[in-house]
Amino acid sequence: MRLAVGGVSRAFGGVYAVRDVSLTVAPGELRAIIGPNGAGKSTLFALIGGQLATHHGSVTLDGARVERLPAHRRARLGVGVVFQGARIFHGLTALENVMVGAHATTRAGFLSAALRLPAHHREERAIRERALTCLDRAGIADWAHRPAEELPLGQQRALQLARALCARPRLLLLDEPASGLRAAEREHLAGLITALRAEGLTILLVEHDVAFVMRLADRITVLDLGRVIADGSPAEIRENPRVIEAYLGPSFVRSPHGAS
Ligand SMILES: Nc1ncnc2c1ncn2[C@@H]1O[C@H](COP(=O)(O)OP(=O)(O)OP(=O)(O)O)[C@@H](O)[C@H]1O
């Protein structure tokens, strides 16, 4: 899916969180968004996903304007969002949490579900299979039948990703997916993101772990105080004096893998 954001702004109480931001992401591209705390990254995600309304500007998915559509309509068009932190449904198993992600896309619909028609049973079986595959891809198949709230934090984060994947997104927004993960979990996540990109999914990634970002991203957009201050390949961004000053810091240049 091609994403174009044109001159988008959003203010809170008169203060701009995102100001006149434009970017285009090609189908199958992995674009990272980086910048200091409060730069507007999560707000930009919410403007693309539809959780927040824009005050100015346009959001276009494959050429169609969506900035006035609510989040669930954008989800149906193929926008998947993995929010910061763990947002899970308590009282449901991990598998059921992931199956919820697929129901937005089912065809049989409410009536056949209510009447328990055969089409509904077939669809439920297919969704269950798909959800198990997504749990497996997220590396948490062993947790499928446990109550979601019993999963450790890293597994809860993976659960959100599995749920988003189960809806078969064409544009995936990942807000700090690596935060709070242990090294092995982080490696698994990097492998999964790489595989999803290879399958042609368009991915937008907000992440503070710059080494993680530099390794995965095709291009990086840098935000500071709500504005785009740089846009380029990881190599260009690493050497951009404005980015070094606003975000990376001089120690990053001395340690080019970002292990500062
Ligand atoms: N719902 C809100 N109400 C008021 N102010 C908000 C709201 N959401 C964000 N802001 C403000 O907008 C600015 C941008 O916040 P945002 O969370 O988008 O930044 P961020 O780059 O994602 O930061 P972080 O890296 O810490 O997650 C901040 O000054 C924040 O305080």
The ligand as a Gaussian input file, in Angstrom:
#p B3LYP/6-31G(d) Opt

LIG

0 1
 N       -3.666000      13.798000      23.801000
 C       -2.800000      14.793000      23.991000
 N       -3.120000      15.909000      24.655000
 C       -2.262000      16.921000      24.833000
 N       -1.000000      16.924000      24.374000
 C       -0.594000      15.838000      23.695000
 C       -1.458000      14.711000      23.471000
 N       -0.768000      13.770000      22.752000
 C        0.453000      14.295000      22.557000
 N        0.573000      15.522000      23.116000
 C        1.751000      16.389000      23.077000
 O        2.190000      16.406000      21.743000
 C        3.618000      16.376000      21.681000
 C        4.051000      15.199000      20.838000
 O        3.790000      13.990000      21.545000
 P        4.005000      12.552000      20.905000
 O        3.574000      11.549000      21.936000
 O        3.383000      12.490000      19.577000
 O        5.606000      12.501000      20.761000
 P        6.545000      11.262000      20.520000
 O        7.558000      11.706000      19.528000
 O        5.735000      10.058000      20.185000
 O        7.228000      11.075000      21.947000
 P        7.818000       9.754000      22.653000
 O        9.059000       9.412000      21.918000
 O        8.081000      10.208000      24.057000
 O        6.747000       8.690000      22.567000
 C        4.105000      16.332000      23.108000
 O        4.437000      17.642000      23.494000
 C        2.912000      15.813000      23.874000
 O        2.913000      16.309000      25.189000

